[in-house]
C-alpha cells in the first residue's frame, strides 16, 4: 500500500517533519558522507587486481547513494523562466536589429575576402588576410551585441543571476592568483624532466619567426614536419622569446598563462548552474591540481584546449539561459579560434553538433526558440576558424590525418564478430584509461602519476553519477558528452603505435569535466546542509569543506613540487621506458652544465652511451662549450681559454679515467651527480677558472 493510501503512516511522516524539519535533508547530508566514504574505499581497492570487481561494485553503490542523497539538489534552470510573446517593436529596437543585420552583412564578405586574400598571398605571415579576419571577428561581435540589445527582455527573461559580492570577488581573485603562481614560479626547474617536444616547440618557433627566412610562415598554416600543428601557437611562443629571451622558462610561459586563465571561465560556468560553493571548490581544485599544474608548465599547446572549451561552454550555457545572440556568437568564436591550437579541439565541432541534436530531441519545445541563436553559433565558429579553414581545405590530409593514422578501430561493426572484435580491441584500452584516473600512472612519458588523488577520484565518481542522473539538464549532458567523447576518442580510439594507455596528454580537453564533476558533488553536499540544517550544522559542513580543500591543496602542491619524479620504472612499455631513461640522463647532464654557468668548458671523458643534446643545454644556459674526449690517453691536452674553467664528466664505464684526469689537471674538485631521487648518473671533476689561469699548462 502506498504512503498516500496509508493515512496513519502519512500522518506520522507529517508530524516528524513538523517537529524536526531538518531530519530528512540531514539524512541526505549523512548519505552523501557515507557515499564519499564508500567511494573512497572502492577507489583504494582498485589498486588490488584481485579485488577490482568488488571495488567497481562499491563505486557503483557509492554513485547510487549519491543520487539518493542529492537527486533533488537545486540547479539553476537551463532555459528562461518565462518565454516572451514577441520582440520589442520600438523604433530604437528596430534600428538596432537593422544595424545588426548590416554589420553581419559586412562581416561575412570580410571573412570571405580574408580567405581569398590568404589564397592569393599564402606566404604572408599575417598580412591583409589576418587583418580582414580580425575585422570580421569585430564586426560579428558588434552585430551580435546589437542583436542582443534589440531582443525583448521577455525572450531572455531567465531568473536573475546570483549577485556578486566583495567577498566572492576576493575569493575568485585569490584562486586566480594561486593558479598563476603555481604555474609560473620556477618554470625553468619544475618539472625537472625536460620533454624533447618542449625544446622542439621552441626550435620550431625560432626557425619560423625569429631566425628563419623572411617572410615568416603564415599564422594560418601548420608547422613542424609530420606533426603539422597550427602555426599561431608557435607565433605566440616566438613573441614570448622576444620579450623574455630564449630559454626553457620562456618557452613554457605561454602554456602556463593559458592554464592559469582557465580557472576564470570555469568558475563562471560552474557558478551559473551549481552556485558559488561548487564554483569555489571546483575552481580551487583546478587551480592546485597536480595534473593540471603539470600540463600547464610544459611548453605544449595541449593545455590551451581546456581554456577555449570552457569559454565556449560558458557562453553556450549562458546563451541557453538568457537566449542572447551575443553569447551564442562568443561560444562559436571560442570554438573556432580553438582550431588554431591543439589537435584535440577537432572533436569540438562534433560535440556541439551532438549537443544541438540533443536539444532538438530532448528539449524540442524550448529548442525551437533557438534556431536563430544556433545560426549565430555557426557563424561565430566559421569566423573564428578564419583563413585556417581554407588552409585545411587545400591540404586535406592535415586536419584529421594525424588522428586517423593513430586510430585503433576504424569501422562501425557490421556483424556480431565485428562487435566482439571491437570489444576485445577497445575494452583493454578503455579499462586502463579508467584506472588511470586514480590508480595507474600515465604512460605518455609526459606525466608520471594518475590523473587525480584518490580523494578527488572518489568525489569524481559521485559527481559523475549525479550528472548522469540529471542528464536531461543541458549543462550535465554537455559536460558528460565532452568528457566521454575525449576519453573514448582521444584516450581510446587514438593511440600511438606500440604505446600503452593511459595517455593523459590526450585527455586535456576533458580536464574541466573532471573538475566540474568534483565541484557538483561538493556543492550538492553543502547545498543539502545549507538548505535545511540548523545554523551550527551548516557551519560545520562549511568548515569540513574548507578543511578538505586545504588538505587537497597541500597534498597536490607537496606531491608535485616536492615528491613528483619522472620515474621510468612506472612505464610499462619498454620502448618508452628506455626513452625516459635517456631523457633523464640528458636532462640531468644539461641541468648540471647549466648550474656551472658559461664560465666552464664541459668535457665528456670516454665513450658515453648517452647522446648529448646541445639544444636542451642551450635552453638552460647560453654560451657553454662542450667537448668530447673519446680517447683520454691521446687527447688530454686542451687549449687554454681565458676565464674558462674545466668540468670533466665520467659516465658509467669511464670511471677508470678519473685518476688520469686528476694527474693532468690538479688541483680540482671531485663530485658526483645524481638524479632527483638519488640515483647515480655520472662523476665529475671540476677545475675552477682561477686555477686554469694560474696554471694554464696541464701537468
C-alpha positions, 0 to 999 in steps of 0.5 A: 500500500502506498504512503498516500493510501496509508493515512496513519503512516502519512500522518506520522511522516507529517508530524516528524517533519513538523517537529524536526524539519531538518531530519530528512535533508540531514539524512541526505547530508549523512548519505552523501558522507557515507557515499564519499566514504564508500567511494573512497574505499572502492577507489583504494581497492582498485589498486588490488587486481584481485579485488577490482570487481568488488571495488567497481561494485562499491563505486557503483553503490557509492554513485547510487547513494549519491543520487539518493542523497542529492537527486533533488539538489537545486540547479539553476534552470537551463532555459528562461523562466518565462518565454516572451510573446514577441520582440520589442517593436520600438523604433530604437529596437528596430534600428538596432536589429537593422544595424545588426543585420548590416554589420553581419552583412559586412562581416561575412564578405570580410571573412570571405575576402580574408580567405581569398586574400590568404589564397592569393598571398599564402606566404604572408605571415599575417598580412591583409588576410589576418587583418580582414579576419580580425575585422570580421571577428569585430564586426560579428561581435558588434552585430551580435551585441546589437542583436542582443540589445534589440531582443525583448527582455521577455525572450531572455527573461531567465531568473536573475543571476546570483549577485556578486559580492566583495567577498566572492570577488576576493575569493575568485581573485585569490584562486586566480592568483594561486593558479598563476603562481603555481604555474609560473614560479620556477618554470625553468626547474619544475618539472625537472624532466625536460620533454624533447617536444618542449625544446622542439616547440621552441626550435620550431618557433625560432626557425619560423619567426625569429631566425628563419627566412623572411617572410615568416610562415603564415599564422594560418598554416601548420608547422613542424614536419609530420606533426603539422600543428597550427602555426599561431601557437608557435607565433605566440611562443616566438613573441614570448622569446622576444620579450623574455629571451630564449630559454626553457622558462620562456618557452613554457610561459605561454602554456602556463598563462593559458592554464592559469586563465582557465580557472576564470571561465570555469568558475563562471560556468560552474557558478551559473548552474551549481552556485558559488560553493561548487564554483569555489571548490571546483575552481580551487581544485583546478587551480592546485591540481597536480595534473593540471599544474603539470600540463600547464608548465610544459611548453605544449599547446595541449593545455590551451584546449581546456581554456577555449572549451570552457569559454565556449561552454560558458557562453553556450550555457549562458546563451541557453539561459538568457537566449542572447545572440551575443553569447551564442556568437562568443561560444562559436568564436571560442570554438573556432579560434580553438582550431588554431591550437591543439589537435584535440579541439577537432572533436569540438565541432562534433560535440556541439553538433551532438549537443544541438541534436540533443536539444532538438530531441530532448528539449524540442519545445524550448529548442525551437526558440533557438534556431536563430541563436544556433545560426549565430553559433555557426557563424561565430565558429566559421569566423573564428576558424578564419583563413585556417579553414581554407588552409585545411581545405587545400591540404586535406590530409592535415586536419584529421590525418594525424588522428586517423593514422593513430586510430585503433578501430576504424569501422562501425561493426557490421556483424556480431564478430565485428562487435566482439572484435571491437570489444576485445580491441577497445575494452583493454584500452578503455579499462586502463584509461579508467584506472588511470584516473586514480590508480595507474600512472600515465604512460605518455612519458609526459606525466608520471602519476594518475590523473587525480588523488584518490580523494578527488577520484572518489568525489569524481565518481559521485559527481559523475553519477549525479550528472548522469542522473540529471542528464536531461539538464543541458549543462550535465549532458554537455559536460558528460558528452565532452568528457566521454567523447575525449576519453573514448576518442582521444584516450581510446580510439587514438593511440600511438603505435606500440604505446600503452594507455593511459595517455593523459596528454590526450585527455586535456580537453576533458580536464574541466569535466573532471573538475566540474564533476568534483565541484557538483558533488561538493556543492550538492553536499553543502547545498543539502546542509545549507538548505535545511540544517540548523545554523551550527550544522551548516557551519560545520559542513562549511568548515569540513569543506574548507578543511578538505580543500586545504588538505587537497591543496597541500597534498597536490602542491607537496606531491608535485613540487616536492615528491613528483619524479619522472620515474621510468620504472612506472612505464610499462612499455619498454620502448618508452621506458628506455626513452625516459631513461635517456631523457633523464640522463640528458636532462640531468647532464644539461641541468648540471652544465647549466648550474656551472654557468658559461664560465666552464668548458664541459668535457665528456671523458670516454665513450658515453652511451648517452647522446648529448643534446646541445639544444636542451643545454642551450635552453638552460644556459647560453654560451657553454662549450662542450667537448668530447674526449673519446680517447683520454690517453691521446687527447688530454691536452686542451687549449687554454681559454681565458676565464674558462674553467674545466668540468670533466664528466665520467659516465658509467664505464669511464670511471677508470679515467678519473685518476688520469684526469686528476694527474693532468689537471690538479688541483680540482674538485671531485663530485658526483651527480645524481638524479632527483631521487638519488640515483647515480648518473655520472662523476665529475671533476671540476677545475675552477677558472682561477686555477686554469689561469694560474696554471694554464699548462696541464701537468 
